[in-house]
Amino acid sequence: MGWWQVNADTLAGSRFVLSPLAETFACLKALRAGTAAHPGERAWLAAHLPDHERRLAADPVTSALVRAGLGPEWIADFLTPTPRGEEEFDTEVARVRETSPEAARAHLAVALRGPLPGILQDRDDLPDRAADLLTRVWTEAVRPYWPRRRRVLEADVVARVAQLSQGGWAAALDAMRPGMRWLGENRLQINLHEYPPREISGAELLFVPVTPQRQGWVSWEEPDRYAVVYPCSGALADTGPTAAGAPESLSRLLGAGRAGVLVLLDSPMSTSQVVAVTGQGLGSVGRHLKVLLDARLVERRRSGRSVLYYRTPAGEVLVGAQGDRGAARDPSERS
């Protein structure tokens, strides 16, 4: 398995950051895969995949670059420069463009685990082509949705920080991405691949969420900076209201919007988080939360600058009872 050796100072200094370039590269990977993890991704793919495929078909060099750079187990390093904090897309993609042609070809060969195809050999324009492709994906398929996506990513960070405060690093890291878990003895498993361990104690460790599901990778600028890019939780990545997930009987009792908020609060969330996840307006969410607070179905507590809402035992009983009732009425269970 691949794991990193860290120390207490590295974990204490680690932080969550958002990266427009990481989000764009995750979307490029989603376009390359062509399969959706949920209805929101399906609609996005339907809107952007046909044009993306047409453009690549008309540009065999860039098409070969994508196939080589997104290898079966490894990504060409120059395509995923390690985030450095809150930066604009143009600043981040400039680091892709600044890669030397020799380094770009070497990274592609590593991703391919073999020699480059003839169409890519001896080309000095591969960094520019990669940067141009990422810029097009950002401009056409990510930037129009970025305000919404950014809210979803910020909501995920709030949820992760709350999870960290409740269960510590082991709980937060184990749930971050498949194959990642805290092994103990200052060891962080980052994937299931058989790669040599890395000593990163004293380096900056960043955690970077992206909205496309089934996507994630690691990157580094040795020896100073390492990043884990992970898919934000599925519920947060969904583009539709979560009220549809509430039992019908609970929706009739409380109203669909309020029931959806109550069901959502199985883990602490802020008002802005609930707004981002459900798509409801700030005023509507605020009114729903006030009614649920008055009914003692939710409580709230402060975590840093955020006020987090969560279900009370009474709210848990109500959601559980309505869910059990709905399951019992399943026609397949009738005598």
C-alpha positions as a printed NumPy array, in Angstrom:
array([[  0.   ,   0.   ,   0.   ],
       [  1.068,   3.633,  -0.43 ],
       [  1.536,   5.513,   2.837],
       [  3.136,   8.682,   4.129],
       [  5.026,   9.061,   7.385],
       [  3.846,  12.218,   9.128],
       [  4.313,  13.737,  12.55 ],
       [  2.146,  15.722,  14.934],
       [  3.4  ,  19.068,  13.62 ],
       [  2.486,  18.111,  10.039],
       [ -1.06 ,  17.171,  11.037],
       [ -1.433,  20.222,  13.26 ],
       [ -0.387,  22.504,  10.403],
       [ -2.448,  20.774,   7.712],
       [ -5.37 ,  22.612,   6.163],
       [ -8.191,  22.389,   3.66 ],
       [ -7.938,  24.522,   0.514],
       [-10.048,  24.965,  -2.605],
       [ -8.426,  24.792,  -6.025],
       [-10.142,  25.792,  -9.28 ],
       [ -7.483,  23.862, -11.197],
       [ -8.033,  20.69 ,  -9.156],
       [-11.766,  20.994,  -9.777],
       [-11.082,  21.456, -13.498],
       [ -8.757,  18.478, -13.716],
       [-11.3  ,  16.338, -11.841],
       [-13.875,  17.408, -14.416],
       [-11.459,  16.498, -17.219],
       [-11.128,  13.047, -15.649],
       [-14.919,  12.789, -15.451],
       [-15.194,  13.716, -19.118],
       [-12.549,  11.128, -19.935],
       [-14.462,   8.431, -18.   ],
       [-17.795,   9.48 , -19.515],
       [-19.837,   7.92 , -16.699],
       [-21.847,   9.703, -14.012],
       [-21.979,   8.952, -10.301],
       [-25.315,  10.715,  -9.721],
       [-28.009,  12.647, -11.644],
       [-26.205,  15.963, -11.254],
       [-23.11 ,  14.612, -12.978],
       [-25.25 ,  12.948, -15.616],
       [-26.827,  16.269, -16.591],
       [-23.427,  17.976, -16.65 ],
       [-21.938,  15.252, -18.847],
       [-24.874,  15.439, -21.231],
       [-24.274,  19.17 , -21.606],
       [-20.49 ,  19.055, -22.13 ],
       [-19.277,  15.59 , -23.143],
       [-20.362,  15.676, -26.825],
       [-18.497,  18.916, -27.563],
       [-15.46 ,  17.749, -25.593],
       [-15.266,  14.512, -27.578],
       [-15.714,  16.336, -30.898],
       [-12.84 ,  18.692, -30.116],
       [-10.502,  15.889, -29.109],
       [-11.415,  13.904, -32.227],
       [-10.374,  16.917, -34.3  ],
       [ -7.08 ,  17.29 , -32.39 ],
       [ -5.239,  13.934, -32.322],
       [ -2.196,  15.324, -30.525],
       [ -4.18 ,  16.643, -27.572],
       [ -6.278,  13.487, -27.592],
       [ -3.13 ,  11.382, -27.294],
       [ -1.886,  13.705, -24.566],
       [ -5.055,  13.065, -22.536],
       [ -4.797,   9.301, -22.998],
       [ -1.163,   9.319, -21.927],
       [ -1.534,  11.786, -19.063],
       [ -4.435,   9.961, -17.442],
       [ -2.691,   6.616, -17.153],
       [ -4.208,   3.417, -15.765],
       [ -2.728,   3.949, -12.282],
       [ -0.782,   7.189, -12.391],
       [ -1.358,  10.739, -13.589],
       [  1.356,  12.733, -15.323],
       [  2.61 ,  14.96 , -12.519],
       [  2.79 ,  18.175, -14.5  ],
       [ -0.976,  18.076, -15.103],
       [ -1.709,  18.333, -11.375],
       [  0.566,  20.915,  -9.755],
       [  0.199,  20.914,  -5.993],
       [ -2.165,  23.652,  -4.783],
       [ -0.554,  26.382,  -2.707],
       [ -3.638,  27.877,  -1.126],
       [ -6.47 ,  30.038,  -2.362],
       [ -5.308,  30.954,  -5.882],
       [ -7.089,  31.953,  -9.067],
       [ -7.296,  29.458, -11.924],
       [ -4.977,  31.504, -14.152],
       [ -2.251,  31.448, -11.497],
       [ -2.54 ,  27.695, -11.071],
       [ -2.667,  26.762, -14.751],
       [  0.389,  28.944, -15.415],
       [  2.436,  26.334, -13.531],
       [  1.274,  23.695, -16.033],
       [  2.315,  25.931, -18.917],
       [  5.694,  26.652, -17.32 ],
       [  6.661,  22.958, -17.234],
       [  9.66 ,  22.209, -19.417],
       [  8.915,  20.047, -22.48 ],
       [ 11.462,  17.484, -21.283],
       [  9.777,  17.163, -17.876],
       [  6.322,  16.911, -19.475],
       [  7.428,  14.062, -21.735],
       [  9.097,  12.284, -18.803],
       [  5.938,  12.567, -16.683],
       [  3.821,  11.221, -19.521],
       [  6.144,   8.241, -19.947],
       [  5.807,   7.447, -16.234],
       [  2.012,   7.633, -16.467],
       [  2.055,   5.351, -19.509],
       [  4.642,   3.035, -17.961],
       [  6.359,   2.911, -21.296],
       [  7.539,   4.962, -24.278],
       [  5.404,   7.752, -25.647],
       [  3.428,   7.144, -28.835],
       [  5.049,   8.57 , -31.908],
       [  2.594,  11.471, -32.134],
       [  3.869,  12.816, -28.784],
       [  7.581,  12.174, -29.185],
       [  9.937,  15.13 , -29.528],
       [  7.103,  17.645, -29.168],
       [  7.868,  20.814, -27.235],
       [  4.306,  22.13 , -27.155],
       [  2.814,  19.558, -24.743],
       [  2.733,  21.865, -21.679],
       [  1.011,  24.579, -23.748],
       [ -1.488,  22.07 , -25.134],
       [ -2.256,  20.751, -21.648],
       [ -2.727,  24.27 , -20.28 ],
       [ -4.941,  25.217, -23.236],
       [ -7.094,  22.122, -22.731],
       [ -7.488,  22.762, -18.998],
       [ -8.319,  26.402, -19.707],
       [-11.034,  25.385, -22.163],
       [-12.555,  22.893, -19.703],
       [-12.475,  25.57 , -16.998],
       [-13.984,  28.261, -19.196],
       [-16.755,  26.194, -20.751],
       [-17.568,  23.428, -18.276],
       [-16.498,  24.58 , -14.811],
       [-16.485,  28.368, -14.457],
       [-20.213,  28.774, -15.283],
       [-20.942,  26.518, -12.284],
       [-18.108,  27.64 , -10.038],
       [-20.107,  29.766,  -7.548],
       [-22.4  ,  26.807,  -6.88 ],
       [-19.537,  24.31 ,  -6.807],
       [-17.517,  26.532,  -4.5  ],
       [-20.396,  26.664,  -2.013],
       [-20.644,  22.868,  -2.111],
       [-16.894,  22.52 ,  -1.552],
       [-16.972,  25.006,   1.318],
       [-19.835,  23.034,   2.826],
       [-17.784,  19.863,   2.613],
       [-14.879,  21.527,   4.394],
       [-17.177,  22.645,   7.213],
       [-18.476,  19.098,   7.556],
       [-14.933,  17.653,   7.588],
       [-13.814,  20.096,  10.254],
       [-16.838,  19.172,  12.364],
       [-16.015,  15.488,  11.886],
       [-12.431,  16.209,  12.897],
       [-13.56 ,  17.956,  16.072],
       [-15.827,  15.053,  16.984],
       [-13.746,  12.013,  16.075],
       [-10.199,  13.261,  15.588],
       [ -7.905,  12.775,  12.614],
       [ -8.471,   9.035,  12.35 ],
       [-12.224,   9.51 ,  11.792],
       [-11.75 ,  12.421,   9.383],
       [ -9.083,  10.715,   7.277],
       [-10.7  ,   7.273,   7.143],
       [-13.817,   8.737,   5.561],
       [-12.059,  11.002,   3.09 ],
       [-11.504,   8.735,   0.07 ],
       [-11.442,   5.004,  -0.756],
       [ -8.224,   3.323,   0.296],
       [ -7.24 ,   6.132,   2.653],
       [ -7.031,   5.582,   6.393],
       [ -4.967,   6.311,   9.449],
       [ -2.697,   3.333,  10.168],
       [ -1.35 ,   4.508,  13.496],
       [  2.278,   5.125,  14.408],
       [  2.214,   8.379,  12.417],
       [  1.392,   6.585,   9.158],
       [ -1.228,   7.865,   6.712],
       [ -2.29 ,   5.363,   4.047],
       [ -3.199,   7.338,   0.94 ],
       [ -4.108,   4.509,  -1.456],
       [ -3.922,   0.753,  -1.974],
       [ -1.09 ,   0.812,  -4.521],
       [  2.255,  -0.775,  -3.734],
       [  4.356,   2.369,  -3.665],
       [  7.314,   3.026,  -1.358],
       [  6.448,   5.03 ,   1.779],
       [  7.286,   8.721,   1.849],
       [  8.604,  10.689,   4.791],
       [  6.757,  13.997,   4.789],
       [  7.176,  15.067,   8.429],
       [  7.64 ,  18.807,   8.572],
       [  6.099,  19.43 ,   5.149],
       [  2.866,  21.296,   4.485],
       [ -0.06 ,  18.888,   4.063],
       [ -3.141,  20.081,   2.164],
       [ -6.548,  18.463,   1.686],
       [ -8.373,  19.562,  -1.461],
       [-12.03 ,  18.617,  -2.148],
       [-13.483,  18.335,  -5.657],
       [-17.115,  17.816,  -6.614],
       [-16.817,  15.096,  -9.312],
       [-17.266,  11.736,  -7.654],
       [-14.878,   8.783,  -8.129],
       [-12.055,  11.26 ,  -8.619],
       [ -9.008,  11.867,  -6.466],
       [ -5.206,  11.851,  -6.522],
       [ -2.158,  12.983,  -4.615],
       [  0.499,  15.473,  -5.62 ],
       [  3.617,  16.968,  -4.122],
       [  6.381,  19.499,  -4.438],
       [  9.162,  17.709,  -2.639],
       [ 10.102,  18.266,   0.087],
       [  7.905,  21.171,   1.107],
       [  4.292,  20.531,   0.101],
       [  1.97 ,  17.524,  -0.292],
       [ -1.706,  17.415,  -1.204],
       [ -4.512,  14.869,  -1.091],
       [ -7.324,  15.615,  -3.562],
       [-10.534,  13.841,  -2.613],
       [-14.177,  13.75 ,  -3.778],
       [-16.503,  15.624,  -1.467],
       [-19.279,  13.535,   0.053],
       [-21.924,  12.25 ,  -2.351],
       [-24.801,  14.134,  -0.762],
       [-22.892,  17.391,  -1.061],
       [-22.052,  16.713,  -4.677],
       [-25.677,  16.145,  -5.628],
       [-27.1  ,  19.126,  -7.505],
       [-30.73 ,  18.521,  -6.596],
       [-32.667,  19.208,  -3.4  ],
       [-32.287,  16.581,  -0.736],
       [-35.927,  16.787,   0.26 ],
       [-36.604,  13.996,  -2.194],
       [-34.683,  11.746,   0.19 ],
       [-37.096,  12.393,   3.072],
       [-39.795,   9.784,   3.795],
       [-43.116,  10.768,   2.232],
       [-44.881,  10.587,   5.582],
       [-42.311,  12.948,   7.139],
       [-42.715,  15.355,   4.231],
       [-46.467,  15.39 ,   4.752],
       [-45.976,  16.055,   8.452],
       [-43.369,  18.812,   8.251],
       [-43.446,  19.936,   4.629],
       [-41.031,  18.7  ,   1.992],
       [-38.398,  21.414,   2.439],
       [-38.343,  21.234,   6.233],
       [-38.312,  17.433,   6.191],
       [-35.385,  17.477,   3.793],
       [-33.421,  19.762,   6.119],
       [-34.146,  17.54 ,   9.13 ],
       [-33.063,  14.398,   7.265],
       [-29.91 ,  16.184,   6.102],
       [-28.807,  17.032,   9.637],
       [-27.59 ,  13.575,  10.576],
       [-24.217,  15.336,  10.93 ],
       [-23.648,  18.963,  11.997],
       [-24.022,  21.536,   9.228],
       [-24.052,  25.318,   9.025],
       [-26.821,  27.373,   7.464],
       [-24.687,  28.116,   4.399],
       [-23.898,  24.44 ,   4.114],
       [-27.585,  23.502,   4.108],
       [-28.238,  26.203,   1.496],
       [-25.46 ,  24.846,  -0.72 ],
       [-26.599,  21.252,  -0.43 ],
       [-30.345,  21.707,  -0.822],
       [-30.436,  24.569,  -3.294],
       [-33.07 ,  26.282,  -1.128],
       [-32.792,  30.001,  -0.476],
       [-31.105,  31.368,   2.628],
       [-34.391,  32.776,   3.939],
       [-36.217,  29.476,   3.488],
       [-33.476,  27.481,   5.2  ],
       [-33.38 ,  29.968,   8.063],
       [-37.141,  29.654,   8.592],
       [-36.965,  25.85 ,   8.441],
       [-34.187,  25.776,  11.019],
       [-36.056,  28.146,  13.351],
       [-39.174,  25.964,  13.282],
       [-37.096,  22.836,  13.882],
       [-35.265,  24.567,  16.736],
       [-38.543,  25.696,  18.321],
       [-39.85 ,  22.136,  18.04 ],
       [-36.629,  20.867,  19.672],
       [-35.948,  18.59 ,  16.729],
       [-32.547,  20.208,  16.146],
       [-29.978,  21.975,  18.305],
       [-27.106,  24.254,  17.432],
       [-23.583,  24.916,  18.641],
       [-20.726,  27.164,  17.599],
       [-17.624,  25.745,  15.901],
       [-15.105,  28.488,  15.198],
       [-16.911,  31.09 ,  13.087],
       [-19.718,  28.749,  12.106],
       [-22.927,  27.822,  13.886],
       [-23.643,  24.145,  13.273],
       [-27.105,  22.556,  13.442],
       [-27.701,  18.895,  14.231],
       [-30.61 ,  16.604,  15.074],
       [-31.627,  16.12 ,  18.695],
       [-32.605,  12.688,  20.044],
       [-36.241,  13.679,  19.385],
       [-35.347,  14.493,  15.779],
       [-33.533,  11.178,  15.437],
       [-36.576,   9.312,  16.737],
       [-38.909,  11.162,  14.368],
       [-36.746,  10.525,  11.289],
       [-36.159,   6.921,  12.277],
       [-39.83 ,   6.251,  12.988],
       [-40.984,   7.723,   9.699],
       [-38.314,   5.777,   7.824],
       [-39.291,   2.53 ,   9.532],
       [-42.933,   3.165,   8.825],
       [-42.203,   3.786,   5.149],
       [-40.212,   0.565,   4.939],
       [-42.974,  -1.425,   6.617],
       [-45.458,  -0.213,   4.035],
       [-43.355,  -1.547,   1.167],
       [-45.722,  -3.697,  -0.911],
       [-43.175,  -6.501,  -1.03 ],
       [-43.55 ,  -6.933,   2.723],
       [-47.353,  -7.215,   2.779],
       [-48.913, -10.587,   3.422]])
